[in-house]
Amino acid sequence: MVKKKSFLLLVLLSLLMVFVACGSEDDTTTDSNDTSENSDNNSGEEANDLEPVTYHYFIGVAGSDLHTNETELGALFEEQTGVNFQVEYLVGDLMEKLGVMVAGGSYPDVIVPDHGIEMLLDAGAFIPLNDLLEEHGPNILEMYGDYIDRFTMTDGNIYYIPFGPTINEFMPNPNIDQGAFWIQRGILKEYGFPEVNTLDEYFDIIKRYADENPQIDGMNTIPFTGLTYDTSFFTFSNVPNHLAGYPNDGSVMVDMETHEASVYGDSEYAKRYLQALNELNAEGYLDREMFVMNNDDYLAKLSSGRVLGFFDYGWQWGQARIAIEDMDDPDKEYMALPITFDESIEDQYIDPPAFTQNRGVGISVDAENPERIIQFFDNLVKEENQRLVMWGREGEHYTVDEDGMFYQTEEQMAIVEDQDFRDDFGMTTFEWDWPRINGTFSDGNAVEARRQPAVALQNYDEDDLEYLEAYGIETFSELFAQPQDRPWYPAWSTNVPQGSEPAIFAERSEEILKRHYPRIVLADPADFEDEWNDFVSNYRALDVEAYEAFFTRSVQERLKGNWQFE
């Protein structure tokens, strides 16, 4: 059980790391001017210059501030390149933080602006990287070779480097870390491991169990809940799209034949799901706090063991997974189900190979000797260094079998899944928000240990095997359909110009969804149609056509190989 709890921690860290609010602001943070004083003023230095230099690296998500050379890997990379980074994570609101930078015209040396990247591009905060990559980034150009055009802007320049291009072979996750309807798996055992495929079947089995078990461990049973708080509202509003058999392309679903993008916020799919929740609420099976609790409340509720079902993306609730593991009650763990509206719909919960080109890291106009930064990045993406970041050291943290495939012994697994080790070694720091790769190494091993089948199988305990055997599968993802080919995926990663009609629609439509969806779900069933029609009237008052046309063009341009367009 210990190794499994540790594995869940690894999955959480791999997928949720950038969302965990554990940041603290370092009062000794050095601004770009301070780091400039430590920089070598000779811009003509050779690539092998190892004179020590420290740059200010801002990451627009929560985290714990540090100097990279405080970690084992960071110290090694400094030895290899002479470069150290003072990493500052976000505290407070991202757009406000970036707005202050833009207004003052002063920037950290390196910036990961997350979803605020368009603001910095519009402000001219990033320098072009083309020449720097040609001269100092051969490994970056090789690893990103098939993707360079996707983040080359229409002016011909590259201003930032995205994360995670898939190289060699796409390696799917043996377990579900994306969207799914989750169910407390003891319910499935209670009723003989039935197949549960449709929304009606899912709600029926949950309601049946709730009727028979009104309390769990002395607490009132919560049949169904969901995450709706603030920026996580998409977790709720995306559900109709998944039930209709589409992956997460954002606020649109893309027709596989015409490649036209259409919003689904006011579609019949959305109406059908909201009506199902409306009925669930009227019958007393919906969590009455679903639309008022924050993320912490939500995770605490899942961790209590009294929630029977919910929809969520696997990377968002990993903390609760670990808490449930600590209960040492395997039947209270959750199992992912590929629920759709009808049996005729093939699920598409598992993401196809994807490249998110509107997120990445850029070098600011205030950085001196930017070639040193590119040299560090280029060294970081070498296979041998990516192995260190993702797997650790051979013999200590993983073993190689006679066929050259990596695996972890139980002892090695315990080491690499320990949070203190991951922090001290540098895995926590470098596994995201820096140039990195996905897929497989040249020797066929998965870049990420969690995607290596041998690692996943090693982590299954007897209780997991009971469920796997009952459903005739070897891994939990086998319940789900394989992803269809979507060369444009994900549509939401399109660079949307600030102030454009699509950008205005995105902002205002989200406000309308947040205001009306709860009212529709919580309304008296007799008022459902009136509430729905009121919502549609407000939603359609926006420029829906411009938004759909923009993403239709984006999809069609990407199919032609054009990932940036005017």
FENNOR-V571824 format. One record per residue. N is the residue number from 1. RES is the residue in three letters. BURIAL is b if it has 9 or more other ideal C-beta (glycine too) atoms within 8 Angstrom, else e. D_LAST is the distance of its C-alpha to the last C-alpha in whole Angstrom. Layout:
N,RES,BURIAL,D_LAST
N,RES,BURIAL,D_LAST
This chain:
1,MET,e,54
2,VAL,e,53
3,LYS,b,51
4,LYS,b,49
5,LYS,b,48
6,SER,b,47
7,PHE,b,45
8,LEU,b,43
9,LEU,b,43
10,LEU,b,41
11,VAL,b,38
12,LEU,b,38
13,LEU,b,37
14,SER,b,35
15,LEU,b,33
16,LEU,b,33
17,MET,b,34
18,VAL,b,31
19,PHE,b,32
20,VAL,b,36
21,ALA,e,37
22,CYS,e,39
23,GLY,b,38
24,SER,e,40
25,GLU,e,39
26,ASP,e,41
27,ASP,e,42
28,THR,e,42
29,THR,b,39
30,THR,e,38
31,ASP,b,35
32,SER,b,33
33,ASN,e,35
34,ASP,b,38
35,THR,b,36
36,SER,b,36
37,GLU,e,39
38,ASN,e,40
39,SER,b,37
40,ASP,b,39
41,ASN,e,38
42,ASN,e,38
43,SER,e,34
44,GLY,e,36
45,GLU,b,38
46,GLU,e,38
47,ALA,e,36
48,ASN,e,39
49,ASP,b,40
50,LEU,e,41
51,GLU,e,42
52,PRO,e,42
53,VAL,b,39
54,THR,b,37
55,TYR,b,34
56,HIS,b,33
57,TYR,b,30
58,PHE,b,29
59,ILE,b,28
60,GLY,b,27
61,VAL,b,29
62,ALA,b,33
63,GLY,b,35
64,SER,e,38
65,ASP,b,38
66,LEU,e,39
67,HIS,b,39
68,THR,b,38
69,ASN,e,42
70,GLU,e,44
71,THR,b,43
72,GLU,e,44
73,LEU,b,41
74,GLY,b,40
75,ALA,b,43
76,LEU,b,43
77,PHE,b,39
78,GLU,b,40
79,GLU,e,43
80,GLN,e,41
81,THR,b,38
82,GLY,b,40
83,VAL,b,37
84,ASN,b,38
85,PHE,b,35
86,GLN,b,36
87,VAL,b,34
88,GLU,b,34
89,TYR,b,33
90,LEU,b,31
91,VAL,e,34
92,GLY,e,33
93,ASP,e,30
94,LEU,b,26
95,MET,e,24
96,GLU,e,27
97,LYS,b,28
98,LEU,b,24
99,GLY,b,25
100,VAL,e,28
101,MET,b,26
102,VAL,b,24
103,ALA,e,26
104,GLY,e,29
105,GLY,e,26
106,SER,e,28
107,TYR,b,27
108,PRO,b,29
109,ASP,b,29
110,VAL,b,27
111,ILE,b,25
112,VAL,b,24
113,PRO,b,22
114,ASP,b,22
115,HIS,e,20
116,GLY,b,19
117,ILE,b,17
118,GLU,b,14
119,MET,b,17
120,LEU,b,18
121,LEU,b,14
122,ASP,e,14
123,ALA,e,18
124,GLY,e,17
125,ALA,b,20
126,PHE,b,19
127,ILE,b,20
128,PRO,e,19
129,LEU,b,21
130,ASN,b,20
131,ASP,e,23
132,LEU,b,25
133,LEU,b,24
134,GLU,e,26
135,GLU,e,29
136,HIS,b,30
137,GLY,b,28
138,PRO,e,29
139,ASN,b,30
140,ILE,b,26
141,LEU,b,25
142,GLU,e,27
143,MET,b,27
144,TYR,b,23
145,GLY,e,23
146,ASP,e,22
147,TYR,b,19
148,ILE,b,18
149,ASP,b,14
150,ARG,b,14
151,PHE,b,14
152,THR,b,12
153,MET,b,9
154,THR,e,7
155,ASP,e,10
156,GLY,e,12
157,ASN,b,14
158,ILE,b,16
159,TYR,b,16
160,TYR,b,18
161,ILE,b,20
162,PRO,b,20
163,PHE,b,23
164,GLY,b,25
165,PRO,b,24
166,THR,b,26
167,ILE,b,28
168,ASN,e,31
169,GLU,e,32
170,PHE,e,30
171,MET,b,33
172,PRO,e,33
173,ASN,b,35
174,PRO,b,39
175,ASN,b,39
176,ILE,b,37
177,ASP,b,34
178,GLN,b,32
179,GLY,b,32
180,ALA,b,36
181,PHE,b,38
182,TRP,b,41
183,ILE,b,45
184,GLN,b,48
185,ARG,b,49
186,GLY,e,53
187,ILE,b,52
188,LEU,b,51
189,LYS,b,55
190,GLU,e,57
191,TYR,b,56
192,GLY,e,56
193,PHE,e,53
194,PRO,e,51
195,GLU,e,48
196,VAL,b,46
197,ASN,b,43
198,THR,b,42
199,LEU,b,41
200,ASP,e,44
201,GLU,b,46
202,TYR,b,45
203,PHE,b,46
204,ASP,e,49
205,ILE,b,50
206,ILE,b,49
207,LYS,b,51
208,ARG,b,54
209,TYR,b,54
210,ALA,b,54
211,ASP,e,56
212,GLU,e,59
213,ASN,e,58
214,PRO,e,57
215,GLN,b,57
216,ILE,e,56
217,ASP,e,58
218,GLY,e,60
219,MET,e,56
220,ASN,e,55
221,THR,b,53
222,ILE,b,49
223,PRO,b,48
224,PHE,b,44
225,THR,b,42
226,GLY,b,38
227,LEU,b,36
228,THR,b,34
229,TYR,b,34
230,ASP,e,31
231,THR,e,28
232,SER,b,30
233,PHE,b,30
234,PHE,e,27
235,THR,b,30
236,PHE,b,32
237,SER,b,29
238,ASN,b,28
239,VAL,b,31
240,PRO,b,31
241,ASN,b,28
242,HIS,b,30
243,LEU,b,33
244,ALA,b,32
245,GLY,b,31
246,TYR,b,27
247,PRO,b,26
248,ASN,b,24
249,ASP,b,21
250,GLY,e,21
251,SER,b,21
252,VAL,b,20
253,MET,b,22
254,VAL,b,21
255,ASP,b,23
256,MET,e,24
257,GLU,e,25
258,THR,e,22
259,HIS,b,19
260,GLU,b,18
261,ALA,b,18
262,SER,b,20
263,VAL,b,22
264,TYR,b,25
265,GLY,b,26
266,ASP,b,28
267,SER,b,29
268,GLU,e,33
269,TYR,b,32
270,ALA,b,32
271,LYS,b,35
272,ARG,b,37
273,TYR,b,36
274,LEU,b,37
275,GLN,b,40
276,ALA,b,41
277,LEU,b,41
278,ASN,b,43
279,GLU,b,45
280,LEU,b,46
281,ASN,b,46
282,ALA,e,49
283,GLU,e,51
284,GLY,e,50
285,TYR,b,49
286,LEU,b,45
287,ASP,b,45
288,ARG,e,46
289,GLU,b,44
290,MET,b,41
291,PHE,e,39
292,VAL,e,41
293,MET,e,41
294,ASN,e,39
295,ASN,b,38
296,ASP,e,41
297,ASP,b,43
298,TYR,b,41
299,LEU,b,42
300,ALA,b,45
301,LYS,b,46
302,LEU,b,45
303,SER,b,47
304,SER,b,50
305,GLY,b,50
306,ARG,b,51
307,VAL,b,47
308,LEU,b,48
309,GLY,b,44
310,PHE,b,40
311,PHE,b,37
312,ASP,b,35
313,TYR,e,33
314,GLY,b,35
315,TRP,b,34
316,GLN,b,34
317,TRP,b,38
318,GLY,b,39
319,GLN,b,42
320,ALA,b,43
321,ARG,b,44
322,ILE,b,46
323,ALA,b,48
324,ILE,b,49
325,GLU,b,50
326,ASP,e,52
327,MET,e,54
328,ASP,e,55
329,ASP,e,55
330,PRO,b,53
331,ASP,b,53
332,LYS,b,51
333,GLU,b,48
334,TYR,b,45
335,MET,b,44
336,ALA,b,40
337,LEU,b,40
338,PRO,b,38
339,ILE,b,38
340,THR,b,37
341,PHE,b,38
342,ASP,e,40
343,GLU,e,41
344,SER,e,39
345,ILE,b,36
346,GLU,e,35
347,ASP,b,34
348,GLN,b,31
349,TYR,b,31
350,ILE,b,31
351,ASP,b,28
352,PRO,b,26
353,PRO,e,25
354,ALA,e,22
355,PHE,b,20
356,THR,b,19
357,GLN,b,16
358,ASN,b,15
359,ARG,b,19
360,GLY,b,20
361,VAL,b,22
362,GLY,b,21
363,ILE,b,24
364,SER,b,24
365,VAL,e,24
366,ASP,b,28
367,ALA,b,29
368,GLU,b,31
369,ASN,b,32
370,PRO,b,29
371,GLU,b,30
372,ARG,b,32
373,ILE,b,30
374,ILE,b,28
375,GLN,b,32
376,PHE,b,33
377,PHE,b,30
378,ASP,b,30
379,ASN,b,34
380,LEU,b,33
381,VAL,b,31
382,LYS,b,34
383,GLU,e,36
384,GLU,e,39
385,ASN,b,37
386,GLN,b,35
387,ARG,b,38
388,LEU,b,40
389,VAL,b,37
390,MET,b,37
391,TRP,b,41
392,GLY,b,43
393,ARG,e,46
394,GLU,e,48
395,GLY,e,51
396,GLU,e,51
397,HIS,b,48
398,TYR,b,47
399,THR,b,49
400,VAL,e,49
401,ASP,e,51
402,GLU,e,52
403,ASP,e,49
404,GLY,e,47
405,MET,b,45
406,PHE,b,45
407,TYR,b,47
408,GLN,b,48
409,THR,e,52
410,GLU,e,53
411,GLU,e,54
412,GLN,b,50
413,MET,b,48
414,ALA,b,50
415,ILE,b,49
416,VAL,b,46
417,GLU,b,45
418,ASP,b,47
419,GLN,e,45
420,ASP,e,47
421,PHE,b,46
422,ARG,b,43
423,ASP,b,42
424,ASP,e,45
425,PHE,b,44
426,GLY,b,40
427,MET,b,38
428,THR,b,37
429,THR,b,36
430,PHE,b,34
431,GLU,b,33
432,TRP,e,30
433,ASP,e,27
434,TRP,b,28
435,PRO,b,26
436,ARG,b,28
437,ILE,b,28
438,ASN,b,29
439,GLY,b,31
440,THR,b,34
441,PHE,b,35
442,SER,e,36
443,ASP,e,40
444,GLY,b,39
445,ASN,b,39
446,ALA,b,37
447,VAL,b,35
448,GLU,b,36
449,ALA,b,39
450,ARG,b,39
451,ARG,b,37
452,GLN,b,40
453,PRO,e,42
454,ALA,b,46
455,VAL,b,45
456,ALA,b,44
457,LEU,b,47
458,GLN,b,49
459,ASN,b,48
460,TYR,b,49
461,ASP,b,53
462,GLU,e,55
463,ASP,b,54
464,ASP,b,50
465,LEU,b,52
466,GLU,b,54
467,TYR,b,51
468,LEU,b,49
469,GLU,e,52
470,ALA,b,53
471,TYR,e,49
472,GLY,e,50
473,ILE,e,47
474,GLU,e,47
475,THR,b,44
476,PHE,b,42
477,SER,b,39
478,GLU,e,41
479,LEU,b,41
480,PHE,b,38
481,ALA,b,36
482,GLN,e,34
483,PRO,b,30
484,GLN,e,28
485,ASP,e,26
486,ARG,b,22
487,PRO,e,20
488,TRP,b,17
489,TYR,b,19
490,PRO,b,19
491,ALA,b,16
492,TRP,e,17
493,SER,b,15
494,THR,b,12
495,ASN,b,10
496,VAL,b,10
497,PRO,b,10
498,GLN,e,13
499,GLY,e,14
500,SER,b,12
501,GLU,b,14
502,PRO,b,13
503,ALA,b,15
504,ILE,b,17
505,PHE,b,18
506,ALA,b,19
507,GLU,e,21
508,ARG,b,23
509,SER,b,23
510,GLU,b,25
511,GLU,e,27
512,ILE,b,28
513,LEU,b,29
514,LYS,b,31
515,ARG,e,33
516,HIS,b,34
517,TYR,b,34
518,PRO,b,37
519,ARG,b,39
520,ILE,b,38
521,VAL,b,40
522,LEU,e,43
523,ALA,b,44
524,ASP,e,47
525,PRO,e,46
526,ALA,e,47
527,ASP,e,45
528,PHE,b,42
529,GLU,e,41
530,ASP,e,41
531,GLU,b,39
532,TRP,b,36
533,ASN,e,36
534,ASP,b,35
535,PHE,b,33
536,VAL,b,31
537,SER,e,31
538,ASN,b,29
539,TYR,b,27
540,ARG,e,26
541,ALA,e,26
542,LEU,b,22
543,ASP,e,19
544,VAL,b,20
545,GLU,e,18
546,ALA,b,14
547,TYR,b,15
548,GLU,b,16
549,ALA,e,13
550,PHE,b,10
551,PHE,b,13
552,THR,b,14
553,ARG,b,10
554,SER,b,10
555,VAL,b,14
556,GLN,b,13
557,GLU,b,11
558,ARG,b,13
559,LEU,b,16
560,LYS,e,15
561,GLY,e,14
562,ASN,e,10
563,TRP,b,10
564,GLN,b,7
565,PHE,e,4
566,GLU,e,0
